[in-house]
């Protein structure tokens, strides 16, 4: 069944090379998209918890805008609409970018902003999970708001939310598949191209599915390792005790 992947394609390459090329674009898009999203997400997430109502309102607007508009709609907006509303010289330069870069940059921007809004909510939750007394103690020691967040709050919050960030890391790899709608030949697009060229739909998309699964498992293992290395001492045991007490009560009620 999978023999078709090792047969020559019309361009002289093997079909499996099409998948490998698509995998390369998927990894490139997800890798850079994640780090941009993480940096923006930390800034916006911190902004949501600041005492300034203006900054917190702007951060909330950012999150609500990019998190609640469907990813596919955002992809179309960045690819089709943005070149029309920016200054004409810039719009013409964007339209004249050679493929695949003409599709790669809008896809990267779209994924980065969409994922950053989700990361911002995780950062906000991590900050709010910390004891309020830490901010008060930092203020009593004469630390400014910036230094309090920089040296006390954000480092702890980021370590707390590593498990929840795992799903976002895994999600951005899957969301790269939306880029096929604007012509980027990433993994899913290449699988579809193989299906159309050979009519072996099951083999093409099964191979792509296996690759996505391996990427997700790899991302999970990396994030789990980071979590074990950076877990705040005592925090894991407290969480485990809370879970144990919950299941103990549930068992008693049953």
C-alpha positions in Angstrom: 0.0 0.0 0.0 2.8 2.4 0.9 4.9 1.4 -2.0 3.4 4.3 -3.9 5.5 6.7 -1.7 8.7 5.2 -3.2 7.7 5.5 -6.8 8.8 8.4 -9.0 6.6 11.4 -9.3 6.1 13.4 -12.5 8.9 15.8 -11.5 11.4 12.9 -11.2 11.4 12.9 -7.4 10.0 10.1 -5.2 6.6 10.8 -3.7 8.1 10.4 -0.2 10.4 13.3 -1.1 7.2 15.4 -1.5 6.2 14.5 2.0 9.7 15.3 3.3 9.6 18.7 1.6 6.2 19.4 3.1 7.5 18.3 6.5 10.3 20.9 6.2 7.9 23.7 5.6 5.7 22.5 8.5 8.6 22.4 10.9 9.9 25.8 9.7 6.5 27.4 10.1 5.8 25.8 13.5 9.2 26.5 15.0 9.4 30.2 14.2 5.7 30.7 14.7 6.0 29.2 18.2 8.8 31.4 19.4 7.2 34.6 18.1 3.9 33.5 19.7 5.6 32.7 23.0 7.3 36.1 23.1 4.1 38.0 22.2 2.0 35.8 24.5 4.2 36.6 27.6 4.0 40.3 26.9 0.2 40.3 26.4 -0.4 37.9 29.2 1.5 40.1 31.6 -0.3 43.1 30.3 -3.6 41.5 31.2 -2.6 41.4 34.8 -1.1 44.9 35.2 -2.8 47.4 37.4 -3.1 49.9 34.5 -6.6 49.7 33.1 -5.5 51.0 29.8 -2.8 48.4 29.3 -5.0 45.6 30.6 -7.9 46.6 28.3 -5.6 46.7 25.3 -4.2 43.3 26.1 -7.7 41.9 26.5 -8.8 43.4 23.2 -5.8 41.7 21.5 -6.6 38.3 23.0 -10.3 38.5 22.2 -9.6 39.6 18.6 -7.1 36.9 17.7 -8.4 34.1 19.8 -12.1 34.3 18.8 -11.8 34.9 15.0 -11.4 31.5 13.3 -7.9 30.7 12.2 -8.9 30.1 8.6 -10.6 33.5 8.4 -7.4 35.1 9.8 -5.3 33.3 7.3 -7.4 34.6 4.4 -7.3 38.2 5.9 -3.5 38.2 6.1 -3.0 36.7 2.7 -5.7 38.4 0.6 -6.8 41.5 2.5 -3.6 42.8 4.0 -1.8 43.6 0.7 -4.9 45.7 -0.3 -5.0 47.9 2.8 -1.4 48.7 3.4 0.3 51.4 1.3 0.4 50.5 -2.4 4.2 50.2 -2.6 4.3 47.7 0.3 1.2 45.9 -1.0 2.8 45.5 -4.4 6.0 44.2 -2.8 4.0 41.6 -0.8 2.2 40.5 -3.9 5.4 40.1 -5.9 7.1 37.9 -3.4 8.1 34.6 -5.2 6.6 31.4 -4.0 6.6 29.8 -1.5 7.6 33.0 0.5 4.5 34.9 -0.6 2.4 32.3 1.3 4.9 31.5 4.0 5.2 35.0 5.6 1.4 35.6 5.9 1.0 32.1 7.3 3.8 32.7 9.8 2.2 36.0 10.9 -1.2 34.5 11.2 -0.2 31.5 13.2 2.1 33.6 15.5 -0.7 36.1 16.4 -3.4 33.4 16.8 -1.2 31.2 19.0 0.1 34.2 21.0 -3.4 35.1 22.1 -3.8 31.5 23.5 -0.4 31.7 25.2 -1.4 35.0 26.7 -4.3 33.4 28.5 -2.1 30.7 29.8 0.4 33.3 31.1 -2.4 35.2 32.7 -3.7 32.1 34.5 -0.2 31.3 35.7 0.3 34.8 37.2 -3.1 34.7 38.9 -2.3 31.3 40.4 0.5 32.7 42.4 -0.1 34.0 45.9 -1.0 37.7 46.0 1.4 38.1 48.9 4.4 37.8 46.6 3.5 41.1 44.8 2.9 42.8 48.2 6.2 41.5 49.6 8.0 42.8 46.5 6.4 46.2 46.8 7.4 46.3 50.5 11.0 45.6 49.5 10.9 48.6 47.3 10.8 46.8 44.0 9.1 48.5 41.0 6.3 46.8 39.1 8.7 46.0 36.3 11.2 44.3 38.6 8.5 42.5 40.4 7.2 40.9 37.2 10.7 40.4 35.8 12.4 38.7 38.7 9.5 37.3 40.9 6.2 36.8 39.1 6.9 35.9 35.4 9.6 33.3 36.1 7.4 31.4 38.5 4.3 31.7 36.3 6.1 30.3 33.2 7.3 27.3 35.2 3.7 26.7 36.4 2.1 26.7 32.9 4.6 24.4 31.1 2.1 21.5 31.1 -0.7 23.7 29.6 1.8 25.2 27.1 2.4 21.6 25.9 -1.0 21.6 24.2 -0.2 24.9 22.5 3.1 23.6 21.1 1.4 20.5 19.8 -1.4 22.6 18.4 0.7 24.9 16.3 2.1 21.9 14.4 -1.4 20.8 13.6 -2.5 24.3 12.7 0.2 24.7 10.1 -2.1 22.6 7.9 -4.4 25.6 7.4 -1.6 27.2 5.4 -2.4 24.9 2.5 -5.5 27.1 1.8 -3.2 30.0 0.7 -0.9 27.8 -1.4 1.9 26.8 1.0 2.9 23.2 0.2 3.4 22.0 3.8 2.8 18.4 4.9 -1.0 18.2 4.4 -0.8 20.0 1.1 1.8 17.6 -0.2 -0.3 14.6 1.0 -3.2 16.0 -0.9 -1.0 16.5 -4.0 0.1 12.8 -3.8 -3.5 11.8 -3.4 -4.5 13.7 -6.5 -1.5 12.4 -8.6 -1.8 8.7 -7.6 -5.4 8.3 -6.4 -3.8 6.6 -3.3 -5.6 8.8 -0.8 -5.4 6.3 2.1 -1.6 5.8 1.7 -0.9 9.5 1.3 -2.9 10.8 4.3 -2.0 7.9 6.5 1.6 8.7 6.0 0.9 12.3 6.9 -1.1 11.3 9.9 1.8 9.2 11.2 4.2 12.1 10.8 1.9 14.5 12.6 1.6 11.9 15.4 5.3 11.6 15.7 5.7 15.3 15.8 3.1 15.6 18.6 4.8 12.8 20.6 8.2 14.5 20.2 6.8 17.8 21.3 5.2 16.2 24.3 8.4 14.5 25.4 10.4 17.7 25.1 7.9 19.7 27.1 7.6 16.9 29.7 11.4 17.0 30.1 11.4 20.8 30.5 8.6 20.5 33.0 10.6 18.0 35.1 13.7 20.2 35.0 11.9 23.4 35.9 9.2 22.3 38.3 9.1 24.6 41.3 10.1 22.5 44.4 7.1 21.5 46.4 4.6 22.6 43.8 4.3 19.2 42.1 3.8 17.3 45.4 1.1 19.8 46.4 -0.7 19.2 43.2 -0.4 15.5 43.5 -1.8 15.6 47.1 -4.8 17.7 45.9 -5.5 15.2 43.1 -5.2 12.3 45.6 -7.6 13.9 48.0 -10.1 14.5 45.2 -10.0 10.9 44.1 -10.2 9.7 47.7 -13.4 11.8 48.3 -14.9 10.6 45.0 -14.2 7.0 46.0 -15.8 7.5 49.4 -18.9 9.0 47.9 -19.2 6.1 45.4 
